Amino acid sequence: MREMASLLRTVADETRLRILRLLLETPLNVTELTGVLGLAQSGVSKQVGTLKRAGLIKERREGLKIFYRLSQRSELTEEARTLWDLLMERISRVEDAHHDLVRLAEVLAGRQSQAPGLHEHLLAPGESWHAWARMMMALVPSMERAVDLGCGSGALSAELARVCKEVVGVDISATALSAARAHVERVGLTNVRFLQADMAEGLSREVGAHSCDLALLSQTLHHLPDPMVGLEVASGLLKPGGRLILMELLPHGEAWVKEKLGHLHQGFSATELEGMMQKAGFEICTLETLPPYRGERFRTILGLAVI
Ligand SMILES: C[S@@+](CC[C@H](N)C(=O)[O-])C[C@H]1O[C@@H](n2cnc3c(N)ncnc32)[C@H](O)[C@@H]1O
């Protein structure tokens, strides 16, 4: 009876049930489980530990990685088997409320592309994307002034500074800006200025109305209570003929980003962005939805527009 009570306590948890459901499909390691569940890795490890101690899952080492699989029925005690049969039957039919199985397919596709023998990491730029992007910037005609709205830690402002006489990076976060200032100092750029401001309050006074050739809104709109404001601010800062580069996330089901990352919107559709850009006075040059990249949970949309 005591064993039954302990087993029932182990499975009386939604995350642990989600893990069991996923392991019903295939053995997975903690990194993969974390990728699918969208929870902190430490939390996932803890739940995996609980399931392991209860004997419901077993570990298997493959090189440096530890994979977890469901225990076989024969590995369970007589008492546990009754519960196990019921559990397996139920969870195999339960509604995939968190879209775990969709993300599992993406994670498994990512695993496939990293399979030994393919050496995909040697065939694509990987970490050297950054260097590659910098090289491509050499082809961009130089500009007078650019503004990076919601510049975060300033990586993009710094790249823009290589082709602009002056860059203004704006962010509401003092923490992000101190990282941004340290970054440009480290790389020796003197033509980037950072400004702490809430763009919802307008930036014409601090940055200068119609003074910029380029405005960047990279993953910023989803942080604004009214995303339309971000586009209006950009349009008000651009010179006539100035351009906007926009990068956003497509609509997604990852509600945890609201609490954990402070997102206020779970992405935007191409139609929504198109409507908002036009309303802010932009003429759209391109609006391109990127295909899923490896096992990424988020899909990106890129826009280029002129005012
Ligand atoms: C996801 S980060 C994007 C950083 C950078 N643009 C990039 O693509 O790497 C969004 C940034 O927008 C900033 N932000 C959010 N609301 C803002 C506001 N009202 N005014 C200015 N910046 C804001 C956040 O502090 C954060 O640094």
The ligand as a Gaussian input file, in Angstrom:
#p B3LYP/6-31G(d) Opt

LIG

0 1
 C       14.641000      40.904000     -26.894000
 S       15.561000      42.353000     -26.535000
 C       16.232000      42.692000     -28.142000
 C       17.634000      43.221000     -28.092000
 C       18.274000      43.511000     -29.425000
 N       17.480000      44.420000     -30.220000
 C       18.512000      42.238000     -30.208000
 O       17.817000      41.948000     -31.178000
 O       19.432000      41.477000     -29.821000
 C       14.313000      43.635000     -26.370000
 C       14.874000      44.882000     -25.778000
 O       13.864000      45.901000     -25.823000
 C       13.993000      46.684000     -24.644000
 N       12.742000      47.414000     -24.379000
 C       11.582000      46.884000     -23.944000
 N       10.654000      47.851000     -23.813000
 C       11.244000      49.015000     -24.171000
 C       10.788000      50.363000     -24.223000
 N        9.536000      50.697000     -23.889000
 N       11.654000      51.319000     -24.620000
 C       12.939000      50.981000     -24.940000
 N       13.410000      49.712000     -24.910000
 C       12.578000      48.743000     -24.535000
 C       14.355000      45.665000     -23.579000
 O       14.951000      46.256000     -22.434000
 C       15.295000      44.731000     -24.332000
 O       16.649000      45.103000     -24.166000

